[in-house]
Amino acid sequence: MPDAAVIEVAAVILFNGPLMLINRRPEGGYYGGWWEWPGGKCRPGESLEACARRELAEEIGLAAGPLRLLETIEAQYPGRNVRVSFFVGTPQPDSRPRPDAQEHCWVEPRRVLEMKFLEANLPVLRRLVESPPELA
């Protein structure tokens, strides 16, 4: 695909102690059934952090405490090029998933390596397994 526009995406990597939040992409959609971190496409004029927070609320119903940018990668998928900014943090203490939230779970990061996880995100995941982030 020559000179395709890059899609700006933000993702949230939430930790609750040693466990990390992941969610399953809806069946029938792009990479349906695969696991990922909550996130999605940025809206025009939306900051990356605002996008990450919005997507977390839309997909799971959780609110995050302070977030910090962990890293940004560029990836190519069939038919699209994306730039993903990964934010890391913890959920707000009083935040709870919505009853109609996407399928999600809290898992040890190394366990995710055995799951069908979005391939472009694997280098970030491997770094998290080797060196968990310092969180307040």
N, CA, C and O atoms as a GROMACS GRO file, in nm:
protein
  544
    1MET      N    1   0.086  -0.118   0.000
    1MET     CA    2   0.000   0.000   0.000
    1MET      C    3   0.090   0.123   0.000
    1MET      O    4   0.148   0.155   0.104
    2PRO      N    5   0.104   0.192  -0.110
    2PRO     CA    6   0.197   0.304  -0.119
    2PRO      C    7   0.147   0.427  -0.045
    2PRO      O    8   0.032   0.468  -0.058
    3ASP      N    9   0.237   0.486   0.034
    3ASP     CA   10   0.214   0.614   0.100
    3ASP      C   11   0.078   0.623   0.170
    3ASP      O   12   0.011   0.725   0.161
    4ALA      N   13   0.039   0.519   0.240
    4ALA     CA   14  -0.087   0.522   0.314
    4ALA      C   15  -0.072   0.616   0.433
    4ALA      O   16   0.036   0.626   0.492
    5ALA      N   17  -0.179   0.684   0.466
    5ALA     CA   18  -0.177   0.772   0.583
    5ALA      C   19  -0.155   0.689   0.708
    5ALA      O   20  -0.202   0.576   0.718
    6VAL      N   21  -0.085   0.746   0.803
    6VAL     CA   22  -0.060   0.677   0.930
    6VAL      C   23  -0.176   0.708   1.023
    6VAL      O   24  -0.214   0.824   1.039
    7ILE      N   25  -0.233   0.605   1.083
    7ILE     CA   26  -0.343   0.618   1.178
    7ILE      C   27  -0.284   0.632   1.318
    7ILE      O   28  -0.207   0.547   1.362
    8GLU      N   29  -0.319   0.739   1.387
    8GLU     CA   30  -0.271   0.762   1.524
    8GLU      C   31  -0.359   0.683   1.620
    8GLU      O   32  -0.481   0.695   1.619
    9VAL      N   33  -0.294   0.602   1.703
    9VAL     CA   34  -0.363   0.516   1.798
    9VAL      C   35  -0.300   0.535   1.935
    9VAL      O   36  -0.179   0.556   1.946
   10ALA      N   37  -0.382   0.527   2.039
   10ALA     CA   38  -0.332   0.531   2.176
   10ALA      C   39  -0.381   0.407   2.248
   10ALA      O   40  -0.494   0.364   2.228
   11ALA      N   41  -0.296   0.350   2.332
   11ALA     CA   42  -0.330   0.232   2.410
   11ALA      C   43  -0.291   0.254   2.555
   11ALA      O   44  -0.197   0.328   2.586
   12VAL      N   45  -0.365   0.189   2.645
   12VAL     CA   46  -0.341   0.202   2.789
   12VAL      C   47  -0.297   0.068   2.845
   12VAL      O   48  -0.365  -0.034   2.827
   13ILE      N   49  -0.184   0.068   2.912
   13ILE     CA   50  -0.135  -0.051   2.980
   13ILE      C   51  -0.152  -0.025   3.129
   13ILE      O   52  -0.071   0.043   3.192
   14LEU      N   53  -0.261  -0.081   3.185
   14LEU     CA   54  -0.289  -0.062   3.326
   14LEU      C   55  -0.235  -0.178   3.407
   14LEU      O   56  -0.245  -0.294   3.367
   15PHE      N   57  -0.177  -0.145   3.522
   15PHE     CA   58  -0.130  -0.246   3.615
   15PHE      C   59  -0.207  -0.233   3.745
   15PHE      O   60  -0.234  -0.123   3.793
   16ASN      N   61  -0.241  -0.349   3.802
   16ASN     CA   62  -0.299  -0.356   3.934
   16ASN      C   63  -0.206  -0.451   4.010
   16ASN      O   64  -0.223  -0.573   4.004
   17GLY      N   65  -0.107  -0.396   4.080
   17GLY     CA   66  -0.002  -0.477   4.138
   17GLY      C   67   0.078  -0.539   4.024
   17GLY      O   68   0.118  -0.468   3.931
   18PRO      N   69   0.103  -0.671   4.029
   18PRO     CA   70   0.181  -0.734   3.921
   18PRO      C   71   0.097  -0.770   3.798
   18PRO      O   72   0.151  -0.816   3.698
   19LEU      N   73  -0.035  -0.750   3.807
   19LEU     CA   74  -0.123  -0.791   3.698
   19LEU      C   75  -0.150  -0.677   3.601
   19LEU      O   76  -0.158  -0.561   3.640
   20MET      N   77  -0.163  -0.713   3.474
   20MET     CA   78  -0.182  -0.618   3.366
   20MET      C   79  -0.319  -0.643   3.301
   20MET      O   80  -0.360  -0.758   3.285
   21LEU      N   81  -0.388  -0.536   3.265
   21LEU     CA   82  -0.518  -0.547   3.201
   21LEU      C   83  -0.503  -0.568   3.050
   21LEU      O   84  -0.430  -0.495   2.983
   22ILE      N   85  -0.574  -0.668   2.998
   22ILE     CA   86  -0.584  -0.687   2.853
   22ILE      C   87  -0.730  -0.709   2.819
   22ILE      O   88  -0.809  -0.751   2.903
   23ASN      N   89  -0.765  -0.681   2.695
   23ASN     CA   90  -0.901  -0.708   2.651
   23ASN      C   91  -0.899  -0.775   2.514
   23ASN      O   92  -0.802  -0.762   2.438
   24ARG      N   93  -1.008  -0.846   2.484
   24ARG     CA   94  -1.018  -0.919   2.358
   24ARG      C   95  -1.091  -0.834   2.255
   24ARG      O   96  -1.195  -0.774   2.284
   25ARG      N   97  -1.034  -0.828   2.134
   25ARG     CA   98  -1.096  -0.755   2.024
   25ARG      C   99  -1.225  -0.826   1.985
   25ARG      O  100  -1.230  -0.949   1.982
   26PRO      N  101  -1.330  -0.749   1.953
   26PRO     CA  102  -1.459  -0.812   1.918
   26PRO      C  103  -1.447  -0.904   1.796
   26PRO      O  104  -1.380  -0.871   1.698
   27GLU      N  105  -1.513  -1.020   1.804
   27GLU     CA  106  -1.517  -1.113   1.692
   27GLU      C  107  -1.581  -1.044   1.572
   27GLU      O  108  -1.670  -0.960   1.587
   28GLY      N  109  -1.535  -1.080   1.454
   28GLY     CA  110  -1.592  -1.024   1.332
   28GLY      C  111  -1.527  -0.894   1.288
   28GLY      O  112  -1.549  -0.849   1.176
   29GLY      N  113  -1.447  -0.832   1.376
   29GLY     CA  114  -1.378  -0.709   1.342
   29GLY      C  115  -1.235  -0.737   1.300
   29GLY      O  116  -1.194  -0.853   1.286
   30TYR      N  117  -1.160  -0.631   1.281
   30TYR     CA  118  -1.019  -0.639   1.243
   30TYR      C  119  -0.944  -0.713   1.354
   30TYR      O  120  -0.945  -0.668   1.468
   31TYR      N  121  -0.879  -0.823   1.322
   31TYR     CA  122  -0.809  -0.907   1.420
   31TYR      C  123  -0.902  -0.951   1.533
   31TYR      O  124  -0.860  -0.960   1.649
   32GLY      N  125  -1.027  -0.979   1.500
   32GLY     CA  126  -1.126  -1.023   1.598
   32GLY      C  127  -1.078  -1.145   1.675
   32GLY      O  128  -1.022  -1.238   1.618
   33GLY      N  129  -1.102  -1.143   1.806
   33GLY     CA  130  -1.064  -1.253   1.893
   33GLY      C  131  -0.924  -1.244   1.949
   33GLY      O  132  -0.890  -1.318   2.042
   34TRP      N  133  -0.841  -1.156   1.894
   34TRP     CA  134  -0.705  -1.139   1.945
   34TRP      C  135  -0.710  -1.052   2.070
   34TRP      O  136  -0.803  -0.974   2.089
   35TRP      N  137  -0.608  -1.066   2.155
   35TRP     CA  138  -0.597  -0.986   2.276
   35TRP      C  139  -0.512  -0.862   2.249
   35TRP      O  140  -0.426  -0.862   2.161
   36GLU      N  141  -0.538  -0.758   2.326
   36GLU     CA  142  -0.466  -0.630   2.312
   36GLU      C  143  -0.480  -0.553   2.441
   36GLU      O  144  -0.548  -0.595   2.534
   37TRP      N  145  -0.414  -0.439   2.446
   37TRP     CA  146  -0.439  -0.344   2.552
   37TRP      C  147  -0.552  -0.254   2.507
   37TRP      O  148  -0.566  -0.229   2.387
   38PRO      N  149  -0.635  -0.204   2.600
   38PRO     CA  150  -0.742  -0.114   2.559
   38PRO      C  151  -0.685   0.006   2.484
   38PRO      O  152  -0.581   0.060   2.521
   39GLY      N  153  -0.753   0.046   2.380
   39GLY     CA  154  -0.708   0.160   2.301
   39GLY      C  155  -0.777   0.166   2.167
   39GLY      O  156  -0.861   0.082   2.134
   40GLY      N  157  -0.741   0.267   2.091
   40GLY     CA  158  -0.800   0.283   1.959
   40GLY      C  159  -0.755   0.410   1.891
   40GLY      O  160  -0.663   0.479   1.936
   41LYS      N  161  -0.824   0.440   1.782
   41LYS     CA  162  -0.789   0.554   1.698
   41LYS      C  163  -0.821   0.687   1.767
   41LYS      O  164  -0.922   0.702   1.835
   42CYS      N  165  -0.730   0.782   1.746
   42CYS     CA  166  -0.752   0.917   1.797
   42CYS      C  167  -0.849   0.992   1.706
   42CYS      O  168  -0.846   0.977   1.584
   43ARG      N  169  -0.933   1.070   1.767
   43ARG     CA  170  -1.026   1.156   1.693
   43ARG      C  171  -0.952   1.284   1.654
   43ARG      O  172  -0.854   1.321   1.719
   44PRO      N  173  -0.998   1.352   1.549
   44PRO     CA  174  -0.934   1.478   1.510
   44PRO      C  175  -0.929   1.577   1.626
   44PRO      O  176  -1.031   1.602   1.691
   45GLY      N  177  -0.812   1.633   1.653
   45GLY     CA  178  -0.795   1.731   1.759
   45GLY      C  179  -0.782   1.672   1.899
   45GLY      O  180  -0.762   1.747   1.994
   46GLU      N  181  -0.794   1.541   1.913
   46GLU     CA  182  -0.786   1.476   2.044
   46GLU      C  183  -0.641   1.446   2.078
   46GLU      O  184  -0.566   1.398   1.993
   47SER      N  185  -0.600   1.474   2.200
   47SER     CA  186  -0.463   1.442   2.240
   47SER      C  187  -0.450   1.290   2.254
   47SER      O  188  -0.550   1.220   2.271
   48LEU      N  189  -0.329   1.241   2.248
   48LEU     CA  190  -0.306   1.098   2.262
   48LEU      C  191  -0.352   1.048   2.399
   48LEU      O  192  -0.414   0.943   2.409
   49GLU      N  193  -0.321   1.122   2.505
   49GLU     CA  194  -0.363   1.078   2.638
   49GLU      C  195  -0.515   1.081   2.652
   49GLU      O  196  -0.573   0.989   2.710
   50ALA      N  197  -0.580   1.184   2.599
   50ALA     CA  198  -0.726   1.190   2.604
   50ALA      C  199  -0.787   1.072   2.528
   50ALA      O  200  -0.887   1.015   2.572
   51CYS      N  201  -0.728   1.037   2.416
   51CYS     CA  202  -0.773   0.922   2.339
   51CYS      C  203  -0.760   0.794   2.422
   51CYS      O  204  -0.853   0.713   2.427
   52ALA      N  205  -0.646   0.775   2.485
   52ALA     CA  206  -0.622   0.656   2.566
   52ALA      C  207  -0.727   0.645   2.677
   52ALA      O  208  -0.782   0.538   2.700
   53ARG      N  209  -0.754   0.755   2.744
   53ARG     CA  210  -0.853   0.755   2.853
   53ARG      C  211  -0.994   0.727   2.799
   53ARG      O  212  -1.070   0.651   2.860
   54ARG      N  213  -1.029   0.788   2.687
   54ARG     CA  214  -1.162   0.768   2.627
   54ARG      C  215  -1.180   0.623   2.587
   54ARG      O  216  -1.284   0.563   2.616
   55GLU      N  217  -1.081   0.566   2.520
   55GLU     CA  218  -1.092   0.428   2.474
   55GLU      C  219  -1.103   0.331   2.593
   55GLU      O  220  -1.181   0.235   2.587
   56LEU      N  221  -1.028   0.354   2.700
   56LEU     CA  222  -1.036   0.271   2.819
   56LEU      C  223  -1.177   0.277   2.877
   56LEU      O  224  -1.233   0.174   2.916
   57ALA      N  225  -1.235   0.396   2.883
   57ALA     CA  226  -1.370   0.411   2.936
   57ALA      C  227  -1.473   0.344   2.843
   57ALA      O  228  -1.565   0.278   2.891
   58GLU      N  229  -1.457   0.361   2.712
   58GLU     CA  230  -1.552   0.303   2.617
   58GLU      C  231  -1.546   0.151   2.615
   58GLU      O  232  -1.650   0.085   2.612
   59GLU      N  233  -1.427   0.095   2.617
   59GLU     CA  234  -1.411  -0.049   2.602
   59GLU      C  235  -1.436  -0.125   2.732
   59GLU      O  236  -1.497  -0.233   2.731
   60ILE      N  237  -1.391  -0.070   2.844
   60ILE     CA  238  -1.396  -0.143   2.971
   60ILE      C  239  -1.482  -0.070   3.075
   60ILE      O  240  -1.546  -0.135   3.158
   61GLY      N  241  -1.484   0.062   3.070
   61GLY     CA  242  -1.557   0.137   3.171
   61GLY      C  243  -1.469   0.182   3.286
   61GLY      O  244  -1.519   0.235   3.386
   62LEU      N  245  -1.339   0.161   3.274
   62LEU     CA  246  -1.246   0.200   3.380
   62LEU      C  247  -1.194   0.341   3.358
   62LEU      O  248  -1.187   0.390   3.245
   63ALA      N  249  -1.157   0.404   3.467
   63ALA     CA  250  -1.087   0.532   3.463
   63ALA      C  251  -0.946   0.508   3.516
   63ALA      O  252  -0.928   0.434   3.613
   64ALA      N  253  -0.849   0.570   3.453
   64ALA     CA  254  -0.710   0.556   3.495
   64ALA      C  255  -0.669   0.672   3.583
   64ALA      O  256  -0.720   0.783   3.571
   65GLY      N  257  -0.576   0.643   3.672
   65GLY     CA  258  -0.510   0.748   3.747
   65GLY      C  259  -0.411   0.817   3.654
   65GLY      O  260  -0.431   0.817   3.533
   66PRO      N  261  -0.305   0.875   3.709
   66PRO     CA  262  -0.205   0.940   3.624
   66PRO      C  263  -0.147   0.840   3.522
   66PRO      O  264  -0.118   0.725   3.555
   67LEU      N  265  -0.131   0.887   3.399
   67LEU     CA  266  -0.072   0.806   3.293
   67LEU      C  267   0.057   0.872   3.248
   67LEU      O  268   0.070   0.994   3.250
   68ARG      N  269   0.153   0.789   3.206
   68ARG     CA  270   0.273   0.845   3.144
   68ARG      C  271   0.298   0.769   3.015
   68ARG      O  272   0.270   0.650   3.003
   69LEU      N  273   0.352   0.843   2.919
   69LEU     CA  274   0.383   0.783   2.790
   69LEU      C  275   0.501   0.688   2.808
   69LEU      O  276   0.607   0.728   2.855
   70LEU      N  277   0.481   0.562   2.771
   70LEU     CA  278   0.585   0.461   2.783
   70LEU      C  279   0.672   0.460   2.658
   70LEU      O  280   0.794   0.470   2.668
   71GLU      N  281   0.609   0.449   2.542
   71GLU     CA  282   0.681   0.453   2.414
   71GLU      C  283   0.581   0.459   2.300
   71GLU      O  284   0.461   0.439   2.318
   72THR      N  285   0.635   0.488   2.183
   72THR     CA  286   0.555   0.495   2.060
   72THR      C  287   0.621   0.407   1.956
   72THR      O  288   0.743   0.411   1.938
   73ILE      N  289   0.539   0.328   1.886
   73ILE     CA  290   0.591   0.242   1.779
   73ILE      C  291   0.510   0.267   1.652
   73ILE      O  292   0.398   0.318   1.657
   74GLU      N  293   0.568   0.231   1.541
   74GLU     CA  294   0.494   0.231   1.414
   74GLU      C  295   0.484   0.087   1.369
   74GLU      O  296   0.580   0.011   1.382
   75ALA      N  297   0.368   0.051   1.317
   75ALA     CA  298   0.344  -0.086   1.273
   75ALA      C  299   0.263  -0.087   1.145
   75ALA      O  300   0.183   0.004   1.119
   76GLN      N  301   0.285  -0.189   1.066
   76GLN     CA  302   0.208  -0.208   0.944
   76GLN      C  303   0.124  -0.333   0.959
   76GLN      O  304   0.174  -0.440   0.992
   77TYR      N  305  -0.004  -0.317   0.934
   77TYR     CA  306  -0.098  -0.428   0.930
   77TYR      C  307  -0.154  -0.433   0.789
   77TYR      O  308  -0.143  -0.334   0.716
   78PRO      N  309  -0.213  -0.543   0.749
   78PRO     CA  310  -0.273  -0.548   0.614
   78PRO      C  311  -0.371  -0.432   0.595
   78PRO      O  312  -0.471  -0.421   0.665
   79GLY      N  313  -0.341  -0.348   0.499
   79GLY     CA  314  -0.431  -0.238   0.465
   79GLY      C  315  -0.420  -0.114   0.551
   79GLY      O  316  -0.496  -0.020   0.530
   80ARG      N  317  -0.331  -0.111   0.647
   80ARG     CA  318  -0.319   0.010   0.730
   80ARG      C  319  -0.184   0.020   0.799
   80ARG      O  320  -0.120  -0.079   0.833
   81ASN      N  321  -0.142   0.144   0.817
   81ASN     CA  322  -0.021   0.177   0.891
   81ASN      C  323  -0.063   0.252   1.016
   81ASN      O  324  -0.144   0.345   1.009
   82VAL      N  325  -0.009   0.213   1.131
   82VAL     CA  326  -0.049   0.278   1.256
   82VAL      C  327   0.073   0.324   1.334
   82VAL      O  328   0.181   0.266   1.325
   83ARG      N  329   0.054   0.429   1.410
   83ARG     CA  330   0.153   0.476   1.507
   83ARG      C  331   0.083   0.464   1.642
   83ARG      O  332  -0.016   0.534   1.668
   84VAL      N  333   0.134   0.377   1.727
   84VAL     CA  334   0.070   0.350   1.856
   84VAL      C  335   0.152   0.411   1.968
   84VAL      O  336   0.271   0.383   1.983
   85SER      N  337   0.087   0.494   2.047
   85SER     CA  338   0.148   0.552   2.167
   85SER      C  339   0.093   0.476   2.287
   85SER      O  340  -0.028   0.473   2.310
   86PHE      N  341   0.183   0.414   2.363
   86PHE     CA  342   0.145   0.333   2.479
   86PHE      C  343   0.161   0.415   2.606
   86PHE      O  344   0.268   0.469   2.635
   87PHE      N  345   0.053   0.422   2.682
   87PHE     CA  346   0.054   0.490   2.811
   87PHE      C  347   0.046   0.383   2.920
   87PHE      O  348  -0.020   0.281   2.902
   88VAL      N  349   0.114   0.407   3.030
   88VAL     CA  350   0.114   0.312   3.140
   88VAL      C  351   0.068   0.382   3.267
   88VAL      O  352   0.096   0.500   3.289
   89GLY      N  353  -0.004   0.306   3.350
   89GLY     CA  354  -0.054   0.362   3.476
   89GLY      C  355  -0.132   0.258   3.553
   89GLY      O  356  -0.120   0.138   3.529
   90THR      N  357  -0.211   0.306   3.646
   90THR     CA  358  -0.295   0.220   3.729
   90THR      C  359  -0.438   0.273   3.724
   90THR      O  360  -0.460   0.390   3.693
   91PRO      N  361  -0.535   0.186   3.754
   91PRO     CA  362  -0.673   0.235   3.755
   91PRO      C  363  -0.698   0.324   3.876
   91PRO      O  364  -0.631   0.311   3.979
   92GLN      N  365  -0.796   0.414   3.864
   92GLN     CA  366  -0.838   0.489   3.981
   92GLN      C  367  -0.895   0.390   4.082
   92GLN      O  368  -0.963   0.295   4.043
   93PRO      N  369  -0.867   0.410   4.211
   93PRO     CA  370  -0.909   0.311   4.312
   93PRO      C  371  -1.058   0.278   4.311
   93PRO      O  372  -1.096   0.164   4.336
   94ASP      N  373  -1.143   0.375   4.282
   94ASP     CA  374  -1.288   0.351   4.287
   94ASP      C  375  -1.346   0.310   4.151
   94ASP      O  376  -1.468   0.295   4.139
   95SER      N  377  -1.264   0.292   4.052
   95SER     CA  378  -1.310   0.261   3.916
   95SER      C  379  -1.342   0.112   3.902
   95SER      O  380  -1.265   0.027   3.947
   96ARG      N  381  -1.455   0.082   3.840
   96ARG     CA  382  -1.498  -0.056   3.818
   96ARG      C  383  -1.541  -0.074   3.673
   96ARG      O  384  -1.595   0.018   3.613
   97PRO      N  385  -1.518  -0.193   3.616
   97PRO     CA  386  -1.563  -0.218   3.479
   97PRO      C  387  -1.716  -0.210   3.468
   97PRO      O  388  -1.788  -0.240   3.563
   98ARG      N  389  -1.762  -0.170   3.352
   98ARG     CA  390  -1.905  -0.169   3.324
   98ARG      C  391  -1.954  -0.314   3.308
   98ARG      O  392  -1.876  -0.400   3.268
   99PRO      N  393  -2.080  -0.342   3.338
   99PRO     CA  394  -2.132  -0.476   3.316
   99PRO      C  395  -2.125  -0.520   3.169
   99PRO      O  396  -2.113  -0.640   3.141
  100ASP      N  397  -2.133  -0.427   3.076
  100ASP     CA  398  -2.130  -0.460   2.933
  100ASP      C  399  -1.991  -0.438   2.871
  100ASP      O  400  -1.979  -0.420   2.750
  101ALA      N  401  -1.889  -0.439   2.954
  101ALA     CA  402  -1.752  -0.416   2.905
  101ALA      C  403  -1.710  -0.526   2.809
  101ALA      O  404  -1.760  -0.638   2.814
  102GLN      N  405  -1.615  -0.491   2.720
  102GLN     CA  406  -1.554  -0.593   2.635
  102GLN      C  407  -1.492  -0.699   2.725
  102GLN      O  408  -1.459  -0.673   2.840
  103GLU      N  409  -1.477  -0.821   2.670
  103GLU     CA  410  -1.412  -0.928   2.746
  103GLU      C  411  -1.272  -0.880   2.783
  103GLU      O  412  -1.196  -0.832   2.698
  104HIS      N  413  -1.238  -0.894   2.910
  104HIS     CA  414  -1.108  -0.847   2.958
  104HIS      C  415  -1.066  -0.931   3.077
  104HIS      O  416  -1.146  -1.004   3.135
  105CYS      N  417  -0.938  -0.921   3.112
  105CYS     CA  418  -0.888  -0.992   3.230
  105CYS      C  419  -0.758  -0.927   3.276
  105CYS      O  420  -0.692  -0.854   3.202
  106TRP      N  421  -0.724  -0.954   3.400
  106TRP     CA  422  -0.599  -0.911   3.460
  106TRP      C  423  -0.507  -1.032   3.464
  106TRP      O  424  -0.541  -1.134   3.523
  107VAL      N  425  -0.392  -1.021   3.402
  107VAL     CA  426  -0.300  -1.135   3.392
  107VAL      C  427  -0.157  -1.091   3.418
  107VAL      O  428  -0.123  -0.973   3.409
  108GLU      N  429  -0.073  -1.190   3.451
  108GLU     CA  430   0.070  -1.163   3.463
  108GLU      C  431   0.122  -1.137   3.322
  108GLU      O  432   0.089  -1.213   3.230
  109PRO      N  433   0.204  -1.034   3.302
  109PRO     CA  434   0.252  -1.002   3.167
  109PRO      C  435   0.314  -1.120   3.093
  109PRO      O  436   0.292  -1.137   2.974
  110ARG      N  437   0.393  -1.203   3.162
  110ARG     CA  438   0.458  -1.314   3.092
  110ARG      C  439   0.356  -1.414   3.038
  110ARG      O  440   0.383  -1.480   2.937
  111ARG      N  441   0.240  -1.425   3.102
  111ARG     CA  442   0.136  -1.516   3.054
  111ARG      C  443   0.078  -1.470   2.920
  111ARG      O  444   0.034  -1.552   2.839
  112VAL      N  445   0.078  -1.341   2.898
  112VAL     CA  446   0.024  -1.286   2.773
  112VAL      C  447   0.106  -1.334   2.653
  112VAL      O  448   0.054  -1.346   2.542
  113LEU      N  449   0.234  -1.362   2.675
  113LEU     CA  450   0.319  -1.411   2.567
  113LEU      C  451   0.268  -1.542   2.509
  113LEU      O  452   0.305  -1.578   2.396
  114GLU      N  453   0.186  -1.615   2.582
  114GLU     CA  454   0.130  -1.742   2.536
  114GLU      C  455  -0.006  -1.724   2.468
  114GLU      O  456  -0.063  -1.822   2.419
  115MET      N  457  -0.057  -1.603   2.464
  115MET     CA  458  -0.190  -1.576   2.409
  115MET      C  459  -0.178  -1.518   2.268
  115MET      O  460  -0.070  -1.478   2.226
  116LYS      N  461  -0.290  -1.514   2.196
  116LYS     CA  462  -0.295  -1.450   2.065
  116LYS      C  463  -0.301  -1.299   2.089
  116LYS      O  464  -0.409  -1.241   2.102
  117PHE      N  465  -0.185  -1.238   2.094
  117PHE     CA  466  -0.173  -1.095   2.125
  117PHE      C  467  -0.126  -1.024   2.000
  117PHE      O  468  -0.045  -1.078   1.924
  118LEU      N  469  -0.174  -0.903   1.976
  118LEU     CA  470  -0.136  -0.829   1.856
  118LEU      C  471   0.016  -0.827   1.839
  118LEU      O  472   0.088  -0.780   1.927
  119GLU      N  473   0.062  -0.878   1.728
  119GLU     CA  474   0.204  -0.903   1.706
  119GLU      C  475   0.291  -0.778   1.715
  119GLU      O  476   0.401  -0.783   1.770
  120ALA      N  477   0.243  -0.667   1.662
  120ALA     CA  478   0.324  -0.544   1.665
  120ALA      C  479   0.348  -0.495   1.808
  120ALA      O  480   0.443  -0.421   1.833
  121ASN      N  481   0.262  -0.538   1.901
  121ASN     CA  482   0.277  -0.496   2.041
  121ASN      C  483   0.371  -0.586   2.120
  121ASN      O  484   0.406  -0.553   2.233
  122LEU      N  485   0.412  -0.698   2.063
  122LEU     CA  486   0.495  -0.794   2.136
  122LEU      C  487   0.628  -0.738   2.184
  122LEU      O  488   0.668  -0.771   2.296
  123PRO      N  489   0.700  -0.656   2.107
  123PRO     CA  490   0.825  -0.600   2.161
  123PRO      C  491   0.802  -0.517   2.288
  123PRO      O  492   0.883  -0.522   2.381
  124VAL      N  493   0.692  -0.441   2.294
  124VAL     CA  494   0.660  -0.362   2.412
  124VAL      C  495   0.629  -0.456   2.528
  124VAL      O  496   0.676  -0.437   2.640
  125LEU      N  497   0.549  -0.558   2.500
  125LEU     CA  498   0.514  -0.657   2.603
  125LEU      C  499   0.639  -0.726   2.657
  125LEU      O  500   0.653  -0.742   2.778
  126ARG      N  501   0.729  -0.766   2.570
  126ARG     CA  502   0.851  -0.835   2.615
  126ARG      C  503   0.935  -0.744   2.706
  126ARG      O  504   0.990  -0.790   2.806
  127ARG      N  505   0.943  -0.616   2.672
  127ARG     CA  506   1.017  -0.522   2.758
  127ARG      C  507   0.950  -0.510   2.895
  127ARG      O  508   1.017  -0.500   2.998
  128LEU      N  509   0.815  -0.511   2.897
  128LEU     CA  510   0.743  -0.502   3.024
  128LEU      C  511   0.766  -0.627   3.109
  128LEU      O  512   0.777  -0.618   3.232
  129VAL      N  513   0.775  -0.743   3.045
  129VAL     CA  514   0.802  -0.867   3.118
  129VAL      C  515   0.942  -0.862   3.178
  129VAL      O  516   0.962  -0.899   3.294
  130GLU      N  517   1.039  -0.816   3.099
  130GLU     CA  518   1.178  -0.811   3.145
  130GLU      C  519   1.201  -0.702   3.249
  130GLU      O  520   1.280  -0.720   3.342
  131SER      N  521   1.133  -0.590   3.234
  131SER     CA  522   1.154  -0.477   3.323
  131SER      C  523   1.021  -0.406   3.350
  131SER      O  524   0.988  -0.309   3.281
  132PRO      N  525   0.944  -0.453   3.450
  132PRO     CA  526   0.815  -0.388   3.480
  132PRO      C  527   0.834  -0.241   3.512
  132PRO      O  528   0.934  -0.202   3.572
  133PRO      N  529   0.737  -0.159   3.472
  133PRO     CA  530   0.751  -0.014   3.497
  133PRO      C  531   0.733   0.020   3.644
  133PRO      O  532   0.663  -0.049   3.717
  134GLU      N  533   0.798   0.126   3.684
  134GLU     CA  534   0.780   0.180   3.820
  134GLU      C  535   0.651   0.261   3.819
  134GLU      O  536   0.636   0.355   3.741
  135LEU      N  537   0.558   0.224   3.905
  135LEU     CA  538   0.430   0.295   3.912
  135LEU      C  539   0.407   0.345   4.054
  135LEU      O  540   0.443   0.280   4.152
  136ALA      N  541   0.347   0.462   4.062
  136ALA     CA  542   0.320   0.521   4.195
  136ALA      C  543   0.209   0.448   4.266
  136ALA      O  544   0.173   0.484   4.378
   0.00000   0.00000   0.00000
